[in-house]
Amino acid sequence: MLGAMHSRNSVRNIVIISVLGSLLFAGGLGAFLFWYEGNEKDAAQTASDDLAAALVDNKPSKAPDGASDYVRPTRKYFGPIKSAKTVDVRQVDNYGDSSNTADDRSWWTSTIFMRTERGAALLLVTYADSFDPKDAKVEGVRELSPKKVAKKALTGAELRDAQAGFKSRDRKLASDLMLGDTFFQKAARKKRGGSDAPAEPVPAPPSDDEIEQRRAEGQKRLKCVQDAKGDVDKMAKC
């Protein structure tokens, strides 16, 4: 009888210890994942902020790891960058997109909102996978369509400016090949028959103030010609 009770107590203790161990492991794993992902997000935020500053200052040396070759080509494509800021940092994954679990992975991205000579624009920055949560190496930079920016990442005014800038550039998105200048990007451009240098920036559309000023000047010249009444000398002064 005593032996049976002792046996039941032993089993119960083992079950309790197992359950407690599982709870402690789950809690510890959750805390670790929270810490790990938090550090990854902070690293991506810092790298994105550094890239934004490097783009404005035109200093590749200020860019984060993997991004120095994007600074000058991006400025060449969009023209001088007046301001740039990180508006979104998030983790994305392709879990479930493939039947091959070996393809399952997640990565971090950030979105940078810029005001440039060619209008407002959005950059999508992709970071490479890393075992070190504090390592945020830039893997790619490309232009992001205003339609795909995360909700609430931009203010209403910023979104309208991004849409207007995108429209002024004929709604053509700048690819990673166009905004980077690594050896592989140069080789890819040559293979596709493109120039070794990124596309020359298209002049920005005139602002409303510039349009109004040009209209006023045109009206002034027209009145001058009309007042000349065919006098060639007077018309020449217009």
VOPAGU-2260 file (C-alpha; in pm, 1 decimal, decimal comma):
REM VOPAGU-2260
SITE   aa  ch    i         X         Y         Z
SITE  MET   A    0       0,0       0,0       0,0
SITE  LEU   A    1     271,2     240,8      99,3
SITE  GLY   A    2     468,0     141,4    -208,3
SITE  ALA   A    3     173,2     213,9    -435,1
SITE  MET   A    4     120,3     557,0    -275,0
SITE  HIS   A    5     487,8     635,9    -308,0
SITE  SER   A    6     476,9     535,4    -673,3
SITE  ARG   A    7     174,5     759,1    -740,6
SITE  ASN   A    8     342,5    1050,1    -561,4
SITE  SER   A    9     656,7    1002,7    -769,1
SITE  VAL   A   10     458,4    1003,2   -1093,5
SITE  ARG   A   11     267,3    1313,5    -981,8
SITE  ASN   A   12     591,2    1492,7    -893,3
SITE  ILE   A   13     741,5    1400,9   -1228,2
SITE  VAL   A   14     432,5    1535,6   -1408,4
SITE  ILE   A   15     439,1    1856,9   -1204,4
SITE  ILE   A   16     810,1    1905,0   -1268,9
SITE  SER   A   17     759,7    1837,7   -1640,8
SITE  VAL   A   18     474,6    2087,6   -1663,4
SITE  LEU   A   19     667,7    2352,0   -1470,7
SITE  GLY   A   20     972,0    2288,3   -1685,8
SITE  SER   A   21     766,3    2327,3   -2002,3
SITE  LEU   A   22     614,3    2652,0   -1875,8
SITE  LEU   A   23     952,0    2790,3   -1777,3
SITE  PHE   A   24    1098,2    2691,8   -2114,9
SITE  ALA   A   25     806,1    2847,7   -2302,6
SITE  GLY   A   26     834,1    3163,9   -2093,8
SITE  GLY   A   27    1208,7    3181,3   -2142,7
SITE  LEU   A   28    1175,2    3119,8   -2517,1
SITE  GLY   A   29     909,8    3390,2   -2544,3
SITE  ALA   A   30    1126,7    3637,1   -2356,9
SITE  PHE   A   31    1424,2    3550,7   -2576,6
SITE  LEU   A   32    1222,8    3596,6   -2899,2
SITE  PHE   A   33    1084,8    3927,7   -2770,8
SITE  TRP   A   34    1438,0    4046,5   -2690,7
SITE  TYR   A   35    1575,2    3914,6   -3021,9
SITE  GLU   A   36    1309,6    4071,8   -3244,5
SITE  GLY   A   37    1323,8    4395,2   -3046,7
SITE  ASN   A   38    1696,9    4423,5   -3112,1
SITE  GLU   A   39    1647,8    4339,2   -3479,5
SITE  LYS   A   40    1389,6    4616,1   -3516,2
SITE  ASP   A   41    1611,8    4868,1   -3335,6
SITE  ALA   A   42    1904,6    4775,4   -3560,6
SITE  ALA   A   43    1693,1    4817,0   -3875,3
SITE  GLN   A   44    1561,5    5151,6   -3749,6
SITE  THR   A   45    1913,6    5279,3   -3680,3
SITE  ALA   A   46    2043,5    5158,4   -4017,4
SITE  SER   A   47    1750,3    5320,4   -4197,1
SITE  ASP   A   48    1801,8    5651,2   -4015,8
SITE  ASP   A   49    2172,5    5641,0   -4104,4
SITE  LEU   A   50    2093,2    5579,2   -4470,8
SITE  ALA   A   51    1842,9    5866,0   -4474,5
SITE  ALA   A   52    2107,6    6101,4   -4329,8
SITE  ALA   A   53    2369,6    5979,8   -4579,0
SITE  LEU   A   54    2131,9    6046,0   -4869,8
SITE  VAL   A   55    2062,5    6402,2   -4757,0
SITE  ASP   A   56    2428,6    6481,6   -4684,0
SITE  ASN   A   57    2557,2    6295,6   -4993,3
SITE  LYS   A   58    2807,9    6106,2   -4778,9
SITE  PRO   A   59    2834,3    5733,1   -4856,3
SITE  SER   A   60    3064,4    5694,3   -4555,6
SITE  LYS   A   61    2766,7    5768,3   -4327,9
SITE  ALA   A   62    2557,8    5491,5   -4480,0
SITE  PRO   A   63    2505,3    5164,1   -4289,5
SITE  ASP   A   64    2670,7    4835,9   -4381,7
SITE  GLY   A   65    2587,2    4740,9   -4740,9
SITE  ALA   A   66    2432,6    5076,4   -4837,1
SITE  SER   A   67    2723,6    5303,4   -4932,5
SITE  ASP   A   68    2691,3    5210,1   -5302,4
SITE  TYR   A   69    2331,8    5332,9   -5306,3
SITE  VAL   A   70    2388,4    5690,8   -5194,2
SITE  ARG   A   71    2524,0    5863,7   -5504,7
SITE  PRO   A   72    2325,1    5664,1   -5764,8
SITE  THR   A   73    2004,1    5737,1   -5573,1
SITE  ARG   A   74    2086,2    6107,9   -5562,6
SITE  LYS   A   75    2175,4    6098,2   -5931,6
SITE  TYR   A   76    1839,8    5942,2   -6015,8
SITE  PHE   A   77    1620,9    6162,2   -5794,9
SITE  GLY   A   78    1841,1    6470,2   -5786,6
SITE  PRO   A   79    1945,3    6649,6   -5465,2
SITE  ILE   A   80    1757,1    6514,0   -5164,6
SITE  LYS   A   81    1623,9    6791,9   -4942,6
SITE  SER   A   82    1504,3    6568,7   -4659,4
SITE  ALA   A   83    1464,6    6200,5   -4579,0
SITE  LYS   A   84    1323,0    6010,7   -4283,3
SITE  THR   A   85    1228,7    5658,7   -4181,9
SITE  VAL   A   86     851,2    5617,4   -4171,6
SITE  ASP   A   87     812,8    5242,0   -4125,6
SITE  VAL   A   88    1013,6    4942,9   -3999,0
SITE  ARG   A   89     865,1    4595,0   -4008,5
SITE  GLN   A   90     936,2    4224,3   -4035,6
SITE  VAL   A   91     796,3    4034,4   -4334,0
SITE  ASP   A   92     801,2    3664,2   -4412,1
SITE  ASN   A   93     711,2    3411,2   -4680,0
SITE  TYR   A   94     595,1    3139,8   -4444,4
SITE  GLY   A   95     336,1    2923,2   -4614,2
SITE  ASP   A   96     408,9    3064,5   -4960,3
SITE  SER   A   97     601,1    2752,4   -5056,6
SITE  SER   A   98     560,4    2381,1   -4989,2
SITE  ASN   A   99     934,2    2364,4   -4926,9
SITE  THR   A  100     995,2    2456,8   -4562,9
SITE  ALA   A  101    1359,6    2524,9   -4648,2
SITE  ASP   A  102    1237,0    2835,0   -4832,5
SITE  ASP   A  103    1059,4    2970,0   -4523,6
SITE  ARG   A  104    1232,9    3278,9   -4392,8
SITE  SER   A  105    1164,7    3624,0   -4260,8
SITE  TRP   A  106    1348,4    3950,1   -4302,3
SITE  TRP   A  107    1327,3    4314,8   -4200,2
SITE  THR   A  108    1245,0    4611,9   -4419,9
SITE  SER   A  109    1217,2    4984,9   -4369,9
SITE  THR   A  110    1056,0    5262,2   -4571,9
SITE  ILE   A  111    1221,5    5599,9   -4621,1
SITE  PHE   A  112    1019,7    5905,4   -4728,8
SITE  MET   A  113    1223,8    6158,2   -4928,4
SITE  ARG   A  114    1167,1    6503,7   -5069,6
SITE  THR   A  115    1384,7    6535,1   -5378,0
SITE  GLU   A  116    1439,4    6755,0   -5680,7
SITE  ARG   A  117    1212,4    6519,0   -5874,1
SITE  GLY   A  118     938,6    6524,1   -5616,4
SITE  ALA   A  119     858,7    6317,2   -5309,5
SITE  ALA   A  120     953,6    5948,7   -5323,8
SITE  LEU   A  121     956,2    5632,4   -5113,1
SITE  LEU   A  122    1244,6    5389,0   -5078,1
SITE  LEU   A  123    1204,3    5030,5   -4960,2
SITE  VAL   A  124    1518,4    4909,7   -4781,9
SITE  THR   A  125    1562,7    4532,8   -4736,5
SITE  TYR   A  126    1799,5    4386,5   -4476,3
SITE  ALA   A  127    1987,9    4058,2   -4498,8
SITE  ASP   A  128    1921,5    3769,6   -4260,8
SITE  SER   A  129    2163,8    3754,5   -3972,2
SITE  PHE   A  130    2215,0    3548,0   -3657,8
SITE  ASP   A  131    2322,1    3866,1   -3480,1
SITE  PRO   A  132    2007,3    4066,1   -3391,0
SITE  LYS   A  133    2209,1    4386,9   -3375,7
SITE  ASP   A  134    2341,5    4344,4   -3730,9
SITE  ALA   A  135    2132,3    4516,7   -3999,8
SITE  LYS   A  136    2316,5    4484,6   -4331,0
SITE  VAL   A  137    2137,1    4642,1   -4625,5
SITE  GLU   A  138    2062,7    4385,3   -4894,5
SITE  GLY   A  139    1874,9    4602,9   -5140,6
SITE  VAL   A  140    1716,1    4944,6   -5201,9
SITE  ARG   A  141    1438,6    5014,3   -5449,9
SITE  GLU   A  142    1158,7    5262,9   -5500,1
SITE  LEU   A  143     826,2    5175,7   -5338,9
SITE  SER   A  144     491,5    5259,9   -5496,8
SITE  PRO   A  145     278,2    5494,0   -5283,9
SITE  LYS   A  146       1,5    5232,5   -5316,8
SITE  LYS   A  147     209,9    4982,7   -5122,3
SITE  VAL   A  148     326,5    5197,9   -4832,6
SITE  ALA   A  149     210,9    5076,6   -4492,1
SITE  LYS   A  150    -107,6    5231,1   -4358,0
SITE  LYS   A  151     -53,4    5531,5   -4131,2
SITE  ALA   A  152     318,7    5537,2   -4220,8
SITE  LEU   A  153     265,7    5876,1   -4387,3
SITE  THR   A  154      52,6    6176,3   -4305,4
SITE  GLY   A  155    -219,2    6267,2   -4551,5
SITE  ALA   A  156      -6,0    6549,2   -4692,8
SITE  GLU   A  157     300,6    6323,3   -4727,9
SITE  LEU   A  158      99,1    6057,2   -4908,4
SITE  ARG   A  159     -39,8    6313,6   -5152,4
SITE  ASP   A  160     311,7    6446,5   -5214,4
SITE  ALA   A  161     442,5    6092,5   -5273,6
SITE  GLN   A  162     160,7    6024,1   -5519,4
SITE  ALA   A  163     223,4    6352,1   -5701,9
SITE  GLY   A  164     598,0    6285,2   -5721,3
SITE  PHE   A  165     540,7    5932,9   -5851,5
SITE  LYS   A  166     300,2    6066,6   -6115,6
SITE  SER   A  167     550,0    6334,6   -6224,6
SITE  ARG   A  168     803,3    6056,7   -6291,6
SITE  ASP   A  169     556,4    5882,9   -6523,6
SITE  ARG   A  170     481,2    5625,0   -6253,1
SITE  LYS   A  171     807,0    5444,1   -6328,3
SITE  LEU   A  172     961,2    5278,1   -6023,3
SITE  ALA   A  173    1338,1    5289,3   -5981,1
SITE  SER   A  174    1470,1    4935,3   -5935,4
SITE  ASP   A  175    1758,3    4813,6   -5722,8
SITE  LEU   A  176    1968,6    4800,4   -6039,8
SITE  MET   A  177    1905,9    5170,3   -6104,3
SITE  LEU   A  178    1972,0    5290,8   -5749,5
SITE  GLY   A  179    2282,6    5085,2   -5671,2
SITE  ASP   A  180    2637,1    5084,6   -5799,3
SITE  THR   A  181    2789,1    4754,1   -5691,2
SITE  PHE   A  182    2995,5    4537,4   -5922,4
SITE  PHE   A  183    2704,8    4296,7   -5973,1
SITE  GLN   A  184    2458,1    4577,1   -6048,5
SITE  LYS   A  185    2694,2    4725,1   -6305,0
SITE  ALA   A  186    2733,2    4383,6   -6467,5
SITE  ALA   A  187    2356,3    4330,8   -6470,0
SITE  ARG   A  188    2296,1    4670,5   -6633,1
SITE  LYS   A  189    2552,7    4593,8   -6903,6
SITE  LYS   A  190    2399,4    4251,4   -6965,3
SITE  ARG   A  191    2058,8    4412,7   -7011,8
SITE  GLY   A  192    2206,5    4665,5   -7251,5
SITE  GLY   A  193    2168,3    4954,8   -7015,0
SITE  SER   A  194    2412,9    5229,2   -6937,8
SITE  ASP   A  195    2671,2    5164,3   -6671,0
SITE  ALA   A  196    2548,4    5478,3   -6496,1
SITE  PRO   A  197    2202,9    5525,5   -6343,3
SITE  ALA   A  198    1950,3    5718,9   -6547,2
SITE  GLU   A  199    1990,8    6093,0   -6557,3
SITE  PRO   A  200    1725,4    6263,9   -6347,5
SITE  VAL   A  201    1431,4    6411,8   -6534,6
SITE  PRO   A  202    1374,8    6775,9   -6438,9
SITE  ALA   A  203    1109,0    6818,3   -6174,7
SITE  PRO   A  204     776,1    6963,4   -6293,2
SITE  PRO   A  205     737,1    7336,0   -6222,4
SITE  SER   A  206     562,1    7433,6   -5902,7
SITE  ASP   A  207     232,1    7624,1   -5898,2
SITE  ASP   A  208     419,8    7946,1   -5813,4
SITE  GLU   A  209     655,0    7898,2   -6109,6
SITE  ILE   A  210     362,6    7831,9   -6344,4
SITE  GLU   A  211     185,2    8147,1   -6225,6
SITE  GLN   A  212     503,9    8352,7   -6264,1
SITE  ARG   A  213     556,9    8225,5   -6619,6
SITE  ARG   A  214     193,7    8301,0   -6707,7
SITE  ALA   A  215     227,8    8657,3   -6575,3
SITE  GLU   A  216     549,3    8710,8   -6773,6
SITE  GLY   A  217     383,2    8577,4   -7087,1
SITE  GLN   A  218      86,4    8809,9   -7046,4
SITE  LYS   A  219     321,3    9103,3   -6991,8
SITE  ARG   A  220     511,4    9026,2   -7313,6
SITE  LEU   A  221     187,0    8982,9   -7507,2
SITE  LYS   A  222      60,1    9322,6   -7392,1
SITE  CYS   A  223     394,8    9477,8   -7484,3
SITE  VAL   A  224     370,8    9336,0   -7837,6
SITE  GLN   A  225      10,9    9452,5   -7871,7
SITE  ASP   A  226      99,3    9804,0   -7755,3
SITE  ALA   A  227     385,2    9817,3   -8009,5
SITE  LYS   A  228     124,2    9807,8   -8288,6
SITE  GLY   A  229     365,2    9664,9   -8542,2
SITE  ASP   A  230     664,6    9882,1   -8449,8
SITE  VAL   A  231     959,1    9645,4   -8494,4
SITE  ASP   A  232    1190,5    9842,5   -8263,3
SITE  LYS   A  233     933,0    9844,0   -7983,5
SITE  MET   A  234     855,9    9474,2   -8033,9
SITE  ALA   A  235    1227,2    9389,7   -8007,7
SITE  LYS   A  236    1231,2    9542,4   -7659,4
SITE  CYS   A  237     951,5    9308,9   -7547,9
